[in-house]
Amino acid sequence: MTATRMAREMAEQPDRERALIGRRDEIAEHVRAVAPSPLRGITIVARGSSDHAAVYGRYLLEAATGKPVSLAAPSLHTLYRVDADYGGQLVIAVSQSGATPEIVRTLDALQTGGGRGLAMTNDPHSDLARTADGVIELQVGEERAVPATKTVTAQFIAFALIAAALGRAPFTRDQLDLVPTATESILDDPEPPAAAAERLAGTSELIVVARGYMYAAALETALKVKETCSVLADGYSSADLRHGPIAAVTRGFPVVALRAYGPAFDDMCSLVDELRTREASVSVIGSDERAEMSLPTQVPEPLTPIVAVVRGQQLAHGLATRLGYDPDNPQGLSKVTVT
């Protein structure tokens, strides 16, 4: 892989994941100290890649706690000044930098409304960390490339650790310990995404589709392609795609499909077959032998999005360099977005 900052930061991910998982007991103590009792529900505040981690967290946390989990609408609090009752809510605000004013202001508003705030950030001295009742420090080191990589997989893992701290997570302790090694195996296998990037080199648009736990990885993969390649890429759940947008998928239309063994697997296989019947050009990232870009089978479906995100990073980086773009510095973007 070309020696860009993005590639170097991607390569750090296994070690950063191990270190974060190794702090599971410390993190569990922080989470339990902040979470209200009784817990009525959980609200997650995020934008950008952090919002995709939040989508993943929504699935994991509702499965683990049995409580409703929602994604906040920051504009309601920053623009419309809505007063809402957040009593009994754990509010998780996610920002790699901790410096996005909108996220800080929304967390402050929801805490004022009675919520208990937990910041998830790479900067423990940030405005977000100072505002929250408690902090989960990602501790992945400075991320200099504009496209987030190691901070994203760390956020996904942090949500897995929160789920384990608050309830019965849909994975075991031992299975979570497998994720860093699985990430290494992905990074040691760059040829399949490089070949997929070659096939996509002439496209100006594509869709990325998945379902269930994998949906968050589809959203994040689409964003990475948009950020690094100036390609209009949209992420969909397979259910939403079937509710109308599939009509736009015609002969030769490029699709990246993500799937993992589990309850959503058969649905995704059926969708891929349907898309190929429409003569779409489909590339599969999956844990089955028919996938062009394989995923490790030892990781269960609820944890597979973490390694699938890394495949998406490889695809976006490979396509960007194939097209002659600098993936470290996408035109018109900066590391901290002010909203």
C-alpha positions as CSV (number, residue, x, y, z in Angstrom):
1,M,0.0,0.0,0.0
2,T,1.3,3.5,-0.9
3,A,3.0,5.1,2.1
4,T,0.5,7.8,2.8
5,R,-0.4,9.0,6.3
6,M,-3.8,7.3,5.9
7,A,-2.1,4.0,5.1
8,R,0.3,4.4,8.1
9,E,-2.6,5.2,10.4
10,M,-4.6,2.2,9.1
11,A,-1.6,0.0,9.9
12,E,-1.7,1.1,13.5
13,Q,-5.1,-0.3,14.1
14,P,-4.4,-3.8,15.4
15,D,-2.1,-2.5,18.2
16,R,-4.5,0.4,19.0
17,E,-7.4,-2.1,19.2
18,R,-5.5,-4.4,21.5
19,A,-4.6,-1.5,23.8
20,L,-8.2,-0.3,24.0
21,I,-9.6,-3.8,24.6
22,G,-7.0,-4.3,27.3
23,R,-8.6,-1.3,29.2
24,R,-12.0,-3.0,29.2
25,D,-12.3,-3.1,33.0
26,E,-11.3,0.5,33.5
27,I,-13.7,1.6,30.8
28,A,-16.5,-0.5,32.3
29,E,-16.0,1.3,35.6
30,H,-16.3,4.7,33.9
31,V,-19.4,3.7,32.1
32,R,-21.2,2.3,35.1
33,A,-20.2,5.4,37.2
34,V,-21.9,7.7,34.7
35,A,-24.9,5.6,33.6
36,P,-28.1,6.6,35.5
37,S,-29.9,4.0,37.6
38,P,-32.5,3.0,36.6
39,L,-31.5,3.4,33.0
40,R,-34.4,4.5,30.8
41,G,-32.6,4.7,27.5
42,I,-29.5,5.8,25.6
43,T,-29.1,8.7,23.2
44,I,-26.0,9.1,21.0
45,V,-24.8,12.4,19.7
46,A,-22.4,12.4,16.7
47,R,-21.6,13.6,13.1
48,G,-19.6,12.2,10.2
49,S,-17.7,9.0,10.8
50,S,-18.5,9.2,14.5
51,D,-22.2,9.0,13.5
52,H,-21.5,5.7,11.7
53,A,-19.9,4.4,14.9
54,A,-23.1,5.6,16.6
55,V,-25.2,3.6,14.3
56,Y,-23.2,0.6,15.2
57,G,-23.5,1.5,18.8
58,R,-27.3,1.8,18.5
59,Y,-27.5,-1.8,17.4
60,L,-25.2,-3.2,20.0
61,L,-26.5,-1.2,23.0
62,E,-30.2,-1.9,22.4
63,A,-29.3,-5.6,22.0
64,A,-27.3,-5.6,25.2
65,T,-29.5,-3.5,27.4
66,G,-33.0,-4.0,26.1
67,K,-33.5,-0.3,26.4
68,P,-34.4,2.1,23.5
69,V,-31.4,3.7,21.9
70,S,-31.7,6.7,19.6
71,L,-29.5,9.0,17.6
72,A,-29.9,12.7,18.6
73,A,-31.0,15.4,16.2
74,P,-28.4,18.1,17.2
75,S,-30.2,20.9,15.3
76,L,-33.2,20.6,17.6
77,H,-31.0,21.7,20.4
78,T,-28.5,24.0,18.7
79,L,-30.8,25.8,16.3
80,Y,-34.3,25.4,17.6
81,R,-33.5,25.4,21.3
82,V,-36.0,22.6,22.1
83,D,-36.3,21.7,25.8
84,A,-36.6,18.0,26.3
85,D,-36.7,15.6,29.3
86,Y,-33.6,13.4,29.3
87,G,-34.0,12.1,32.8
88,G,-32.8,8.5,33.1
89,Q,-30.9,8.8,29.7
90,L,-27.3,8.0,29.2
91,V,-26.1,10.5,26.6
92,I,-23.0,9.3,24.7
93,A,-21.3,12.1,22.7
94,V,-18.9,10.9,20.1
95,S,-16.2,13.1,18.5
96,Q,-12.7,12.0,17.6
97,S,-11.3,15.6,18.3
98,G,-13.8,16.6,20.9
99,A,-13.8,20.0,19.3
100,T,-16.9,20.1,17.2
101,P,-19.0,22.9,18.7
102,E,-22.3,21.4,17.7
103,I,-21.6,18.1,19.5
104,V,-20.4,20.0,22.6
105,R,-23.5,22.2,22.7
106,T,-25.9,19.3,22.2
107,L,-24.3,17.3,25.0
108,D,-24.6,20.3,27.3
109,A,-28.2,20.7,26.4
110,L,-29.1,17.1,27.0
111,Q,-27.3,17.1,30.3
112,T,-29.2,20.2,31.2
113,G,-32.3,18.2,30.3
114,G,-31.4,15.6,32.9
115,G,-29.2,13.2,30.9
116,R,-25.9,11.8,32.2
117,G,-23.2,12.6,29.6
118,L,-20.4,10.3,28.5
119,A,-17.9,11.7,26.0
120,M,-16.0,9.3,23.7
121,T,-13.0,11.2,22.3
122,N,-9.3,10.9,21.4
123,D,-8.6,14.2,23.3
124,P,-9.3,14.0,27.1
125,H,-8.6,17.7,27.4
126,S,-11.1,18.8,24.7
127,D,-14.2,20.9,25.2
128,L,-16.3,17.8,24.9
129,A,-14.4,15.9,27.6
130,R,-14.6,18.9,29.9
131,T,-18.4,19.2,29.4
132,A,-19.3,15.5,30.0
133,D,-19.9,13.8,33.3
134,G,-17.4,11.1,32.3
135,V,-15.0,10.3,29.5
136,I,-13.9,7.3,27.5
137,E,-10.4,8.1,26.1
138,L,-9.7,6.3,22.9
139,Q,-5.9,6.8,23.3
140,V,-5.1,6.0,19.6
141,G,-2.5,8.7,19.2
142,E,-2.8,11.7,16.9
143,E,-4.6,11.1,13.6
144,R,-3.2,13.5,10.9
145,A,-4.8,12.2,7.7
146,V,-8.2,13.9,7.2
147,P,-10.1,10.6,6.6
148,A,-10.6,9.0,10.0
149,T,-9.4,5.4,10.2
150,K,-7.9,4.3,13.5
151,T,-10.2,6.6,15.5
152,V,-13.3,5.0,13.8
153,T,-12.4,1.4,14.6
154,A,-11.5,2.5,18.1
155,Q,-15.0,4.1,18.4
156,F,-16.6,0.9,17.2
157,I,-14.7,-1.1,19.8
158,A,-15.5,1.4,22.5
159,F,-19.2,0.9,21.8
160,A,-18.6,-2.9,22.1
161,L,-17.0,-2.2,25.5
162,I,-19.9,0.0,26.6
163,A,-22.4,-2.7,25.6
164,A,-20.5,-5.3,27.6
165,A,-20.4,-2.9,30.6
166,L,-24.2,-2.2,30.5
167,G,-25.8,-5.5,29.7
168,R,-25.5,-8.9,27.9
169,A,-23.5,-8.0,24.8
170,P,-24.1,-10.2,21.7
171,F,-20.5,-11.5,21.8
172,T,-18.2,-13.0,24.3
173,R,-15.1,-11.6,25.9
174,D,-12.9,-14.1,24.0
175,Q,-14.6,-13.2,20.7
176,L,-13.8,-9.5,21.2
177,D,-10.2,-10.4,21.9
178,L,-10.0,-11.9,18.3
179,V,-10.7,-8.6,16.6
180,P,-7.2,-7.2,16.5
181,T,-5.8,-10.3,15.0
182,A,-8.6,-10.3,12.5
183,T,-7.8,-6.7,11.6
184,E,-4.2,-7.8,11.1
185,S,-5.3,-10.5,8.6
186,I,-7.2,-7.9,6.7
187,L,-4.3,-5.5,6.5
188,D,-2.0,-8.4,5.4
189,D,-4.3,-9.1,2.5
190,P,-4.4,-5.9,0.3
191,E,-4.8,-7.5,-3.1
192,P,-8.6,-8.1,-3.2
193,P,-9.5,-4.4,-2.4
194,A,-6.8,-3.3,-4.9
195,A,-8.4,-5.4,-7.6
196,A,-11.8,-4.0,-6.7
197,A,-10.5,-0.5,-6.9
198,E,-9.2,-1.2,-10.3
199,R,-12.7,-2.3,-11.4
200,L,-14.2,0.8,-9.9
201,A,-11.6,3.2,-11.4
202,G,-14.0,4.6,-14.1
203,T,-17.0,5.2,-12.0
204,S,-18.5,8.5,-10.8
205,E,-21.0,6.9,-8.5
206,L,-21.7,3.8,-6.5
207,I,-23.7,2.4,-3.6
208,V,-22.6,0.4,-0.6
209,V,-25.2,-1.9,0.9
210,A,-25.6,-4.1,4.0
211,R,-28.1,-4.9,6.7
212,G,-28.2,-5.2,10.5
213,Y,-25.0,-4.9,12.3
214,M,-23.1,-4.4,9.0
215,Y,-25.1,-1.4,8.0
216,A,-22.8,0.9,9.9
217,A,-19.8,-0.4,8.0
218,A,-21.6,0.3,4.7
219,L,-22.3,3.9,5.7
220,E,-18.6,4.3,6.7
221,T,-17.3,2.7,3.6
222,A,-19.4,5.0,1.4
223,L,-18.2,8.0,3.3
224,K,-14.5,7.0,2.9
225,V,-15.0,6.7,-0.9
226,K,-16.7,10.1,-1.0
227,E,-14.0,11.7,1.1
228,T,-11.0,10.3,-0.7
229,C,-12.1,9.8,-4.3
230,S,-14.6,12.5,-5.1
231,V,-17.0,9.7,-6.1
232,L,-20.7,10.1,-5.2
233,A,-21.1,7.0,-2.9
234,D,-24.2,6.3,-0.9
235,G,-24.7,3.8,1.9
236,Y,-28.0,1.8,2.2
237,S,-29.5,-0.9,4.2
238,S,-30.8,-3.7,1.9
239,A,-34.3,-3.1,3.2
240,D,-34.2,0.6,2.3
241,L,-32.6,-0.1,-1.1
242,R,-35.5,-2.4,-2.0
243,H,-38.0,0.4,-1.0
244,G,-37.4,2.4,-4.2
245,P,-33.7,3.2,-4.8
246,I,-33.1,-0.2,-6.4
247,A,-34.9,1.1,-9.5
248,A,-31.8,3.3,-10.2
249,V,-29.5,0.2,-10.2
250,T,-29.2,-0.6,-13.9
251,R,-26.8,-2.4,-16.1
252,G,-23.2,-1.8,-15.1
253,F,-24.0,0.2,-12.0
254,P,-21.3,-0.4,-9.3
255,V,-22.4,-1.8,-6.0
256,V,-20.3,-2.9,-3.0
257,A,-22.2,-5.4,-0.8
258,L,-21.2,-6.2,2.8
259,R,-22.3,-9.5,4.4
260,A,-21.4,-11.7,7.3
261,Y,-22.7,-15.0,8.6
262,G,-25.7,-14.4,10.8
263,P,-29.5,-13.5,10.6
264,A,-28.9,-11.0,7.8
265,F,-26.7,-13.2,5.6
266,D,-29.4,-14.8,3.5
267,D,-31.1,-11.5,2.8
268,M,-27.9,-10.0,1.6
269,C,-27.2,-13.0,-0.6
270,S,-30.7,-12.7,-2.1
271,L,-30.1,-9.0,-2.7
272,V,-26.7,-9.6,-4.4
273,D,-28.4,-12.2,-6.7
274,E,-31.2,-9.7,-7.5
275,L,-28.7,-6.9,-8.3
276,R,-26.7,-9.2,-10.6
277,T,-29.9,-10.1,-12.4
278,R,-30.2,-6.4,-13.1
279,E,-26.7,-6.7,-14.5
280,A,-25.2,-4.4,-11.8
281,S,-21.5,-4.7,-11.2
282,V,-21.4,-6.1,-7.7
283,S,-18.3,-6.6,-5.5
284,V,-18.8,-8.4,-2.2
285,I,-17.0,-7.9,1.1
286,G,-18.0,-10.9,3.1
287,S,-17.2,-13.8,5.3
288,D,-18.1,-16.5,2.7
289,E,-16.0,-18.1,0.0
290,R,-18.0,-16.3,-2.8
291,A,-16.9,-12.8,-1.6
292,E,-14.3,-11.0,-3.7
293,M,-13.0,-9.3,-0.5
294,S,-13.0,-11.8,2.4
295,L,-13.6,-11.2,6.0
296,P,-12.3,-13.4,8.9
297,T,-14.9,-16.1,9.8
298,Q,-13.8,-16.4,13.4
299,V,-15.3,-13.0,14.3
300,P,-19.1,-13.2,15.0
301,E,-21.5,-11.0,13.1
302,P,-22.0,-8.3,15.8
303,L,-18.2,-7.7,15.7
304,T,-17.6,-8.1,12.0
305,P,-18.4,-4.5,11.2
306,I,-15.1,-3.5,12.9
307,V,-13.0,-5.5,10.4
308,A,-15.3,-4.7,7.5
309,V,-14.6,-1.0,8.1
310,V,-10.9,-1.8,7.5
311,R,-11.8,-3.4,4.2
312,G,-13.7,-0.3,3.3
313,Q,-10.6,1.9,4.2
314,Q,-8.5,-0.3,1.9
315,L,-10.9,0.1,-1.0
316,A,-11.2,3.8,-0.6
317,H,-7.4,4.3,-0.3
318,G,-6.7,2.1,-3.2
319,L,-9.3,3.8,-5.4
320,A,-8.0,7.3,-4.4
321,T,-4.4,6.5,-5.3
322,R,-5.5,4.7,-8.5
323,L,-7.3,8.0,-9.5
324,G,-4.3,10.1,-8.6
325,Y,-5.9,11.8,-5.5
326,D,-4.1,12.5,-2.2
327,P,-6.2,10.5,0.3
328,D,-4.5,12.4,3.2
329,N,-5.9,15.8,2.2
330,P,-9.2,15.6,0.3
331,Q,-10.0,18.9,-1.4
332,G,-12.2,21.1,0.7
333,L,-12.1,19.1,3.9
334,S,-10.4,19.6,7.2
335,K,-9.7,17.4,10.2
336,V,-12.2,19.3,12.4
337,T,-15.5,20.3,10.9
338,V,-17.2,23.3,12.5
339,T,-21.0,23.0,12.5
